[in-house]
Amino acid sequence: MDQITKKIDKITLAALVFTPLVIFPFSIDFDYFYEPKLYMLLFLSICYLLLILKYRKQISSLIISDKINLFLLVYFILLCISVLFALDKSIAIQGRIFRNEGLITIIMYFLLFLAARSIKKINIHFLNYVLLSALIVSVYGILQYFTIDPIVRDATRVIWPSNIAFSTIGNPNFLGTYLVLMIPIAVHCYVIENNYFSLFVFTSLFTCLLVTMTRGVWLGCLFSMFLYFSLLWFNRKRYTINVSRIFILLLCMLLSVIVINIVSSNELFNRFFSIRSEVILLINNESTTNIGSYRWFLWTRVIELIKQKPWFGYGIENMLIPFMNAYRTDIANILKVKIAFDKAHNEYLNIAVSSGIPSLIAYLTFVGLCLRTGILRLKENPVYIALFASVIGYLVQATFNISVVSVAYVFWIFLGLLVGGTSK
């Protein structure tokens, strides 16, 4: 059994360490970022499946029969049913070009979740490898912000401003999502494990998060860090807390904010404080069109689409055609921009419009059960506090963002690690 779990550990670690770094920058017409990662995840998923088949007699020890996996199965079944009702079944199965998040990809997420659940113990070496990979991603993003980029940009990103930070993830929003997941891990390794390498990693991750200039992930990060320190405080009788390390951490954050705000000519502060002004506009119902980079415009219309097909939606990755058919005129007359919306920019609305409200309920129930189990595990090991904060941070930013193949697998693996080795 130990031999199997060690192999599964390596598969999971490879997904977290190598997949974020996989790009294919050899043709400007090719997808540098998403498709190469998809092939990496496919390879690792197949490796996991082969292990399960090889050791199928011990499958009851590898895949737990509990409510969490039951609702994961329900969610999977509902996704499969939604494919039967999809406007374009091939897109629902394979995913849309440059998105690549069809049913096949989602199945890979499920497999990596199950693989992560098999890991019984998360040691500091495991986390250090993960943080080393995250460090490379963040340093590259910071260099891009300062217009240092040795890799020729592809046909999509060559027209972006030269200081846009997207690193190996492919988009500043998605890069921010990845960083939100990694930051609590770096905080844990420094504050609890006393690993000074992690302090350097944290500073790099946080600085990179700032230069993405993405407000949704800033909120996700702030919430996850507040949650992490709150949970650590509530468990202070179990875990030793070094207040001086927390102070140093906060000092590094403050310095990063000051430096980036100066370098950005106050753009950082302007972006952050625009959140308040947009909330006031929303409360007063004044000029809500451009709130959250058109998100309010998008969400209100996606809800109307959901009402038309509430049971099984339009199919995974199939929102583009019905949305543009219904609201092309609104986009031209109200937004006055040339833009096509293929996802809801809210992960929960996107699930509902793609595969139906029952599918969303199954997903939220599954996640809720994972969080409940995660809460019970906070007393076992402080690393679960970090994983819990990472998962919550992702769920918060998902309100303003979409699931994407270059990041979502990290969330699913962290979710698996959070509830690993337990049947509660």
BAPABA-105530 format. One record per residue (C-alpha): residue number from 1; residue in one letter; x, z, y. Coordinates in Angstrom, 3 decimals. Layout:
ATOM   k r       xx       zz       yy
ATOM NUM A        X        Z        Y
...
# end
This chain:
ATOM   k r       xx       zz       yy
ATOM   1 M    0.000    0.000    0.000
ATOM   2 D    2.858    0.829    2.399
ATOM   3 Q    4.288   -2.643    1.830
ATOM   4 I    1.007   -4.268    2.889
ATOM   5 T    0.578   -2.142    6.004
ATOM   6 K    4.162   -2.830    7.100
ATOM   7 K    3.491   -6.560    6.909
ATOM   8 I    0.253   -6.157    8.865
ATOM   9 D    2.162   -4.059   11.428
ATOM  10 K    4.599   -6.948   11.911
ATOM  11 I    1.769   -9.460   12.338
ATOM  12 T    0.124   -7.283   14.969
ATOM  13 L    3.401   -6.628   16.760
ATOM  14 A    4.251  -10.342   16.745
ATOM  15 A    0.898  -11.092   18.385
ATOM  16 L    1.576   -8.597   21.184
ATOM  17 V    5.269   -9.417   21.696
ATOM  18 F    5.659  -13.156   21.172
ATOM  19 T    2.265  -14.678   21.949
ATOM  20 P    2.323  -13.791   25.692
ATOM  21 L    5.646  -15.646   26.010
ATOM  22 V    4.620  -18.815   24.168
ATOM  23 I    4.390  -21.845   26.455
ATOM  24 F    5.063  -25.557   25.950
ATOM  25 P    6.372  -26.972   29.267
ATOM  26 F    7.446  -30.410   28.060
ATOM  27 S    4.667  -32.673   29.302
ATOM  28 I    2.729  -32.322   32.561
ATOM  29 D   -0.354  -33.731   30.829
ATOM  30 F   -0.283  -31.077   28.086
ATOM  31 D   -1.759  -27.596   28.235
ATOM  32 Y    1.328  -25.444   28.817
ATOM  33 F   -0.342  -22.095   28.370
ATOM  34 Y   -3.542  -21.791   26.338
ATOM  35 E   -3.187  -24.212   23.449
ATOM  36 P    0.344  -23.087   22.441
ATOM  37 K   -0.851  -19.481   22.318
ATOM  38 L   -3.851  -20.602   20.285
ATOM  39 Y   -1.533  -22.105   17.644
ATOM  40 M    0.490  -18.881   17.560
ATOM  41 L   -2.659  -16.810   17.042
ATOM  42 L   -3.840  -19.253   14.384
ATOM  43 F   -0.558  -18.853   12.490
ATOM  44 L   -0.720  -15.056   12.649
ATOM  45 S   -4.396  -15.007   11.663
ATOM  46 I   -3.667  -17.171    8.634
ATOM  47 C   -0.810  -14.836    7.680
ATOM  48 Y   -3.228  -11.895    7.838
ATOM  49 L   -5.847  -13.736    5.761
ATOM  50 L   -3.260  -14.630    3.120
ATOM  51 L   -2.258  -10.974    2.887
ATOM  52 I   -5.897   -9.951    2.468
ATOM  53 L   -6.358  -12.542   -0.283
ATOM  54 K   -3.147  -11.508   -2.010
ATOM  55 Y   -4.090   -7.823   -1.984
ATOM  56 R   -7.858   -8.292   -2.272
ATOM  57 K   -8.106   -5.555   -4.896
ATOM  58 Q   -7.136   -3.075   -2.182
ATOM  59 I   -9.390   -4.578    0.485
ATOM  60 S  -11.499   -1.413    0.736
ATOM  61 S   -8.388    0.391    1.993
ATOM  62 L   -7.562   -2.375    4.485
ATOM  63 I  -11.018   -3.117    5.891
ATOM  64 I  -13.153   -0.048    6.532
ATOM  65 S  -16.886   -0.094    5.845
ATOM  66 D  -18.269    1.691    8.896
ATOM  67 K  -20.646    1.124   11.806
ATOM  68 I  -17.915   -0.427   13.938
ATOM  69 N  -17.202   -3.198   11.454
ATOM  70 L  -20.902   -3.519   10.684
ATOM  71 F  -21.725   -4.374   14.295
ATOM  72 L  -18.702   -6.650   14.454
ATOM  73 L  -20.250   -8.489   11.500
ATOM  74 V  -23.642   -8.583   13.258
ATOM  75 Y  -22.000  -10.000   16.369
ATOM  76 F  -20.229  -12.622   14.240
ATOM  77 I  -23.481  -13.645   12.523
ATOM  78 L  -25.269  -13.998   15.871
ATOM  79 L  -22.406  -16.135   17.188
ATOM  80 C  -22.692  -18.383   14.139
ATOM  81 I  -26.451  -18.710   14.660
ATOM  82 S  -25.892  -19.593   18.326
ATOM  83 V  -23.672  -22.477   17.208
ATOM  84 L  -26.672  -23.980   15.387
ATOM  85 F  -28.587  -24.005   18.704
ATOM  86 A  -25.622  -25.130   20.845
ATOM  87 L  -25.969  -28.149   23.109
ATOM  88 D  -22.604  -29.379   21.795
ATOM  89 K  -21.754  -27.866   18.411
ATOM  90 S  -18.185  -29.209   18.337
ATOM  91 I  -17.389  -27.470   21.645
ATOM  92 A  -19.064  -24.290   20.397
ATOM  93 I  -16.808  -24.304   17.332
ATOM  94 Q  -13.522  -25.617   18.772
ATOM  95 G  -13.824  -24.609   22.412
ATOM  96 R  -13.632  -26.643   25.595
ATOM  97 I  -10.366  -28.322   26.543
ATOM  98 F   -8.084  -26.022   28.566
ATOM  99 R  -10.286  -23.066   27.530
ATOM 100 N   -9.937  -23.197   23.735
ATOM 101 E  -12.219  -20.223   23.134
ATOM 102 G  -14.768  -21.496   20.645
ATOM 103 L  -15.987  -19.731   17.517
ATOM 104 I  -12.704  -20.388   15.688
ATOM 105 T  -10.724  -18.576   18.386
ATOM 106 I  -13.178  -15.669   18.469
ATOM 107 I  -12.785  -15.309   14.699
ATOM 108 M   -9.037  -14.968   15.289
ATOM 109 Y   -9.750  -12.100   17.700
ATOM 110 F  -11.846  -10.419   14.999
ATOM 111 L   -9.081  -10.802   12.419
ATOM 112 L   -6.454   -9.354   14.758
ATOM 113 F   -8.809   -6.447   15.503
ATOM 114 L   -9.105   -5.757   11.778
ATOM 115 A   -5.340   -6.068   11.372
ATOM 116 A   -4.745   -3.570   14.181
ATOM 117 R   -7.174   -1.126   12.546
ATOM 118 S   -4.849   -1.027    9.536
ATOM 119 I   -2.012    0.482   11.579
ATOM 120 K   -1.875    4.203   10.844
ATOM 121 K    0.746    5.283   13.365
ATOM 122 I    1.906    3.814   16.684
ATOM 123 N    5.508    4.789   17.355
ATOM 124 I    7.581    4.485   20.528
ATOM 125 H    9.583    1.553   19.134
ATOM 126 F    6.380   -0.432   18.656
ATOM 127 L    5.416    0.240   22.276
ATOM 128 N    8.899   -0.536   23.615
ATOM 129 Y    8.830   -4.016   22.071
ATOM 130 V    5.411   -4.625   23.620
ATOM 131 L    6.616   -3.433   27.036
ATOM 132 L    9.746   -5.577   26.844
ATOM 133 S    7.546   -8.640   26.427
ATOM 134 A    5.335   -7.483   29.308
ATOM 135 L    8.423   -6.983   31.469
ATOM 136 I    9.462  -10.616   30.965
ATOM 137 V    5.953  -11.783   31.861
ATOM 138 S    5.835   -9.658   35.024
ATOM 139 V    9.317  -10.550   36.276
ATOM 140 Y    8.510  -14.231   35.910
ATOM 141 G    5.271  -13.718   37.867
ATOM 142 I    7.107  -11.906   40.685
ATOM 143 L    9.693  -14.707   40.867
ATOM 144 Q    6.890  -17.253   41.166
ATOM 145 Y    5.444  -15.311   44.088
ATOM 146 F    8.788  -15.694   45.816
ATOM 147 T    8.650  -19.448   45.009
ATOM 148 I   11.308  -19.214   42.301
ATOM 149 D   10.066  -21.137   39.288
ATOM 150 P   12.519  -22.981   36.999
ATOM 151 I    9.696  -24.558   34.956
ATOM 152 V    8.111  -27.767   36.229
ATOM 153 R    4.391  -27.185   36.760
ATOM 154 D    1.755  -29.070   34.839
ATOM 155 A   -0.797  -31.460   36.356
ATOM 156 T   -3.243  -28.619   37.146
ATOM 157 R   -0.857  -26.098   38.697
ATOM 158 V    1.382  -28.509   40.584
ATOM 159 I   -1.292  -28.698   43.312
ATOM 160 W   -1.520  -24.905   43.639
ATOM 161 P    0.342  -23.114   46.484
ATOM 162 S    3.995  -22.600   45.609
ATOM 163 N    3.731  -18.785   45.727
ATOM 164 I    0.869  -18.426   43.238
ATOM 165 A    1.885  -16.021   40.441
ATOM 166 F    0.541  -16.928   36.998
ATOM 167 S    3.658  -16.405   34.832
ATOM 168 T    3.341  -17.426   31.171
ATOM 169 I   -0.367  -16.500   31.161
ATOM 170 G   -1.486  -19.544   33.171
ATOM 171 N   -3.678  -18.135   35.964
ATOM 172 P   -3.331  -15.233   38.451
ATOM 173 N   -6.693  -13.757   37.374
ATOM 174 F   -5.711  -13.815   33.710
ATOM 175 L   -2.194  -12.578   34.454
ATOM 176 G   -3.808   -9.636   36.247
ATOM 177 T   -5.999   -8.934   33.223
ATOM 178 Y   -2.939   -8.852   30.964
ATOM 179 L   -1.193   -6.443   33.350
ATOM 180 V   -4.245   -4.150   33.479
ATOM 181 L   -3.976   -3.798   29.700
ATOM 182 M   -0.237   -3.091   29.767
ATOM 183 I    0.090   -0.703   32.709
ATOM 184 P   -1.418    2.410   31.006
ATOM 185 I    0.965    1.861   28.073
ATOM 186 A    3.948    1.882   30.449
ATOM 187 V    2.573    4.993   32.189
ATOM 188 H    2.218    6.784   28.846
ATOM 189 C    5.733    5.896   27.709
ATOM 190 Y    7.215    7.307   30.922
ATOM 191 V    5.003   10.334   31.581
ATOM 192 I    4.658   11.531   27.980
ATOM 193 E    7.520    9.927   26.058
ATOM 194 N   10.044   10.384   28.920
ATOM 195 N   11.237    6.808   28.508
ATOM 196 Y   12.945    5.753   31.761
ATOM 197 F   12.894    2.104   30.712
ATOM 198 S    9.116    2.367   30.949
ATOM 199 L    9.333    3.457   34.599
ATOM 200 F   11.153    0.230   35.401
ATOM 201 V    8.613   -1.740   33.381
ATOM 202 F    5.710    0.001   35.118
ATOM 203 T    7.114   -0.803   38.571
ATOM 204 S    7.522   -4.443   37.603
ATOM 205 L    4.036   -4.638   36.085
ATOM 206 F    2.388   -2.998   39.085
ATOM 207 T    4.287   -5.169   41.573
ATOM 208 C    3.278   -8.274   39.650
ATOM 209 L   -0.330   -7.048   39.636
ATOM 210 L   -0.207   -6.838   43.431
ATOM 211 V    1.158  -10.359   43.894
ATOM 212 T   -1.650  -11.876   41.832
ATOM 213 M   -3.812  -11.101   44.911
ATOM 214 T   -6.753  -10.623   42.536
ATOM 215 R   -9.168   -7.895   43.576
ATOM 216 G  -11.081   -7.541   40.302
ATOM 217 V   -7.958   -6.623   38.349
ATOM 218 W   -6.858   -4.240   41.102
ATOM 219 L  -10.108   -2.353   40.628
ATOM 220 G   -9.646   -2.409   36.851
ATOM 221 C   -6.120   -1.021   37.206
ATOM 222 L   -7.102    1.732   39.651
ATOM 223 F   -9.976    2.804   37.429
ATOM 224 S   -7.844    2.802   34.265
ATOM 225 M   -5.058    4.836   35.893
ATOM 226 F   -7.526    7.347   37.336
ATOM 227 L   -9.116    7.634   33.904
ATOM 228 Y   -5.731    8.037   32.198
ATOM 229 F   -4.626   10.925   34.413
ATOM 230 S   -8.076   12.547   34.254
ATOM 231 L   -8.084   12.491   30.447
ATOM 232 L   -4.500   13.726   30.383
ATOM 233 W   -5.490   16.637   32.631
ATOM 234 F   -8.471   17.524   30.455
ATOM 235 N   -6.110   17.621   27.448
ATOM 236 R   -3.292   19.462   29.260
ATOM 237 K   -3.364   22.342   26.753
ATOM 238 R   -2.436   19.908   23.977
ATOM 239 Y    0.067   17.684   25.767
ATOM 240 T    2.928   18.643   28.062
ATOM 241 I    2.533   17.047   31.489
ATOM 242 N    5.564   16.588   33.723
ATOM 243 V    4.177   16.566   37.261
ATOM 244 S    7.453   15.300   38.735
ATOM 245 R    7.223   12.134   36.629
ATOM 246 I    3.700   11.513   37.886
ATOM 247 F    4.943   11.969   41.446
ATOM 248 I    7.771    9.476   40.854
ATOM 249 L    5.259    7.040   39.375
ATOM 250 L    2.992    7.310   42.428
ATOM 251 L    5.999    6.920   44.718
ATOM 252 C    6.969    3.669   42.952
ATOM 253 M    3.405    2.420   43.412
ATOM 254 L    3.445    3.265   47.122
ATOM 255 L    6.792    1.525   47.653
ATOM 256 S    5.559   -1.581   45.822
ATOM 257 V    2.423   -1.686   47.986
ATOM 258 I    4.417   -1.312   51.215
ATOM 259 V    6.998   -3.955   50.271
ATOM 260 I    4.475   -6.545   49.075
ATOM 261 N    2.231   -5.980   52.081
ATOM 262 I    5.179   -6.559   54.440
ATOM 263 V    6.338   -9.633   52.522
ATOM 264 S    2.802  -11.034   52.416
ATOM 265 S    2.317  -10.525   56.178
ATOM 266 N   -0.483   -8.003   55.576
ATOM 267 E   -2.338  -10.294   53.130
ATOM 268 L   -2.310   -7.546   50.492
ATOM 269 F   -4.169   -5.055   52.694
ATOM 270 N   -6.526   -7.726   53.986
ATOM 271 R   -7.467   -8.716   50.428
ATOM 272 F   -7.960   -5.136   49.303
ATOM 273 F  -10.059   -3.989   52.263
ATOM 274 S  -12.192   -7.131   52.088
ATOM 275 I  -13.795   -5.502   49.020
ATOM 276 R  -15.469   -2.952   51.286
ATOM 277 S  -16.775   -5.544   53.733
ATOM 278 E  -18.232   -7.659   50.922
ATOM 279 V  -19.954   -4.640   49.387
ATOM 280 I  -21.556   -3.905   52.773
ATOM 281 L  -22.740   -7.515   53.021
ATOM 282 L  -24.217   -7.255   49.534
ATOM 283 I  -26.031   -3.998   50.298
ATOM 284 N  -27.469   -5.476   53.484
ATOM 285 N  -28.249   -8.776   51.722
ATOM 286 E  -26.376  -10.711   54.385
ATOM 287 S  -24.499  -13.946   53.688
ATOM 288 T  -23.858  -13.202   49.998
ATOM 289 T  -22.872  -16.789   49.159
ATOM 290 N  -19.111  -16.304   49.222
ATOM 291 I  -18.973  -12.749   47.908
ATOM 292 G  -16.288  -12.340   45.250
ATOM 293 S  -15.092  -15.952   45.476
ATOM 294 Y  -18.607  -17.344   44.879
ATOM 295 R  -19.321  -14.898   42.062
ATOM 296 W  -22.603  -13.632   43.472
ATOM 297 F  -23.792  -17.232   43.863
ATOM 298 L  -22.756  -17.898   40.272
ATOM 299 W  -24.169  -14.728   38.700
ATOM 300 T  -27.651  -15.051   40.186
ATOM 301 R  -27.965  -18.589   38.805
ATOM 302 V  -26.484  -17.737   35.405
ATOM 303 I  -29.160  -15.053   35.064
ATOM 304 E  -31.786  -17.749   35.609
ATOM 305 L  -30.214  -19.816   32.811
ATOM 306 I  -30.267  -16.783   30.516
ATOM 307 K  -33.996  -16.347   31.165
ATOM 308 Q  -34.593  -19.910   29.957
ATOM 309 K  -32.751  -19.430   26.627
ATOM 310 P  -32.526  -15.669   26.024
ATOM 311 W  -32.260  -15.610   22.231
ATOM 312 F  -29.281  -17.757   21.290
ATOM 313 G  -28.088  -19.196   24.597
ATOM 314 Y  -26.686  -22.660   25.192
ATOM 315 G  -23.773  -22.328   22.781
ATOM 316 I  -20.280  -20.884   23.053
ATOM 317 E  -18.351  -22.640   25.861
ATOM 318 N  -21.442  -24.773   26.614
ATOM 319 M  -22.440  -23.408   30.027
ATOM 320 L  -20.927  -26.239   32.073
ATOM 321 I  -23.552  -28.949   31.471
ATOM 322 P  -26.757  -26.879   31.943
ATOM 323 F  -25.331  -25.099   34.970
ATOM 324 M  -24.154  -28.242   36.727
ATOM 325 N  -27.371  -30.105   35.875
ATOM 326 A  -29.455  -27.300   37.398
ATOM 327 Y  -27.300  -26.313   40.361
ATOM 328 R  -25.098  -29.248   41.353
ATOM 329 T  -27.145  -29.692   44.544
ATOM 330 D  -26.857  -25.969   45.394
ATOM 331 I  -23.088  -26.123   44.987
ATOM 332 A  -22.876  -29.100   47.351
ATOM 333 N  -25.355  -27.839   49.955
ATOM 334 I  -24.709  -24.082   49.909
ATOM 335 L  -21.086  -23.655   48.849
ATOM 336 K  -20.057  -27.020   50.298
ATOM 337 V  -17.202  -27.353   47.802
ATOM 338 K  -16.381  -29.597   44.884
ATOM 339 I  -16.225  -27.186   41.974
ATOM 340 A  -17.572  -27.081   38.421
ATOM 341 F  -18.528  -23.747   36.859
ATOM 342 D  -17.994  -23.651   33.096
ATOM 343 K  -18.058  -19.857   32.682
ATOM 344 A  -19.983  -17.036   34.326
ATOM 345 H  -16.930  -15.128   35.677
ATOM 346 N  -18.536  -12.055   34.196
ATOM 347 E  -17.766  -11.588   30.528
ATOM 348 Y  -21.089   -9.927   29.750
ATOM 349 L  -23.235  -12.553   31.452
ATOM 350 N  -21.077  -15.197   29.797
ATOM 351 I  -21.834  -13.835   26.318
ATOM 352 A  -25.556  -13.756   27.112
ATOM 353 V  -25.692  -17.303   28.486
ATOM 354 S  -23.523  -18.630   25.645
ATOM 355 S  -24.910  -16.892   22.564
ATOM 356 G  -27.957  -14.969   23.747
ATOM 357 I  -29.037  -11.468   24.738
ATOM 358 P  -29.079  -10.147   21.118
ATOM 359 S  -25.460  -11.253   20.822
ATOM 360 L  -24.587   -9.353   24.011
ATOM 361 I  -26.372   -6.249   22.686
ATOM 362 A  -24.416   -6.467   19.407
ATOM 363 Y  -21.130   -6.862   21.308
ATOM 364 L  -21.848   -3.936   23.644
ATOM 365 T  -22.909   -1.757   20.704
ATOM 366 F  -19.701   -2.639   18.868
ATOM 367 V  -17.578   -1.830   21.934
ATOM 368 G  -19.576    1.348   22.562
ATOM 369 L  -18.918    2.562   19.000
ATOM 370 C  -15.209    1.821   19.449
ATOM 371 L  -15.152    3.821   22.679
ATOM 372 R  -17.007    6.728   21.065
ATOM 373 T  -14.464    6.815   18.243
ATOM 374 G  -11.664    6.447   20.786
ATOM 375 I  -12.906    9.525   22.653
ATOM 376 L  -12.797   11.531   19.421
ATOM 377 R   -9.199   10.435   18.875
ATOM 378 L   -7.890   11.478   22.293
ATOM 379 K   -7.031   14.893   20.862
ATOM 380 E   -4.933   13.439   18.028
ATOM 381 N   -2.192   11.737   20.029
ATOM 382 P   -1.670   11.024   23.757
ATOM 383 V   -1.087    7.340   22.989
ATOM 384 Y   -4.828    7.045   22.399
ATOM 385 I   -5.414    8.145   25.994
ATOM 386 A   -3.327    5.168   27.136
ATOM 387 L   -5.127    2.753   24.798
ATOM 388 F   -8.501    4.107   25.887
ATOM 389 A   -7.572    3.649   29.566
ATOM 390 S   -6.325    0.104   28.870
ATOM 391 V   -9.548   -0.859   27.112
ATOM 392 I  -11.698    0.635   29.885
ATOM 393 G   -9.597   -1.132   32.524
ATOM 394 Y  -10.196   -4.433   30.736
ATOM 395 L  -13.933   -3.788   30.482
ATOM 396 V  -14.112   -3.024   34.223
ATOM 397 Q  -12.240   -6.147   35.289
ATOM 398 A  -14.324   -8.193   32.820
ATOM 399 T  -17.229   -7.683   35.221
ATOM 400 F  -15.438  -10.087   37.573
ATOM 401 N  -13.487  -12.204   35.111
ATOM 402 I  -13.743  -14.225   31.913
ATOM 403 S  -12.357  -13.944   28.420
ATOM 404 V   -9.405  -16.273   27.916
ATOM 405 V   -7.247  -17.064   24.901
ATOM 406 S   -4.006  -16.089   26.654
ATOM 407 V   -5.148  -12.459   27.104
ATOM 408 A   -8.302  -11.575   25.144
ATOM 409 Y   -6.447  -11.088   21.849
ATOM 410 V   -4.487   -8.214   23.463
ATOM 411 F   -7.771   -6.461   24.271
ATOM 412 W   -9.013   -6.924   20.703
ATOM 413 I   -5.754   -5.612   19.247
ATOM 414 F   -5.787   -2.575   21.563
ATOM 415 L   -9.394   -1.950   20.567
ATOM 416 G   -8.305   -2.073   16.905
ATOM 417 L   -5.388    0.300   17.535
ATOM 418 L   -7.721    2.701   19.316
ATOM 419 V   -9.966    3.046   16.261
ATOM 420 G   -7.339    2.380   13.604
ATOM 421 G   -7.198    4.396   10.422
ATOM 422 T  -10.530    6.141   10.872
ATOM 423 S  -14.023    5.724    9.495
ATOM 424 K  -15.802    8.091   11.887
# end
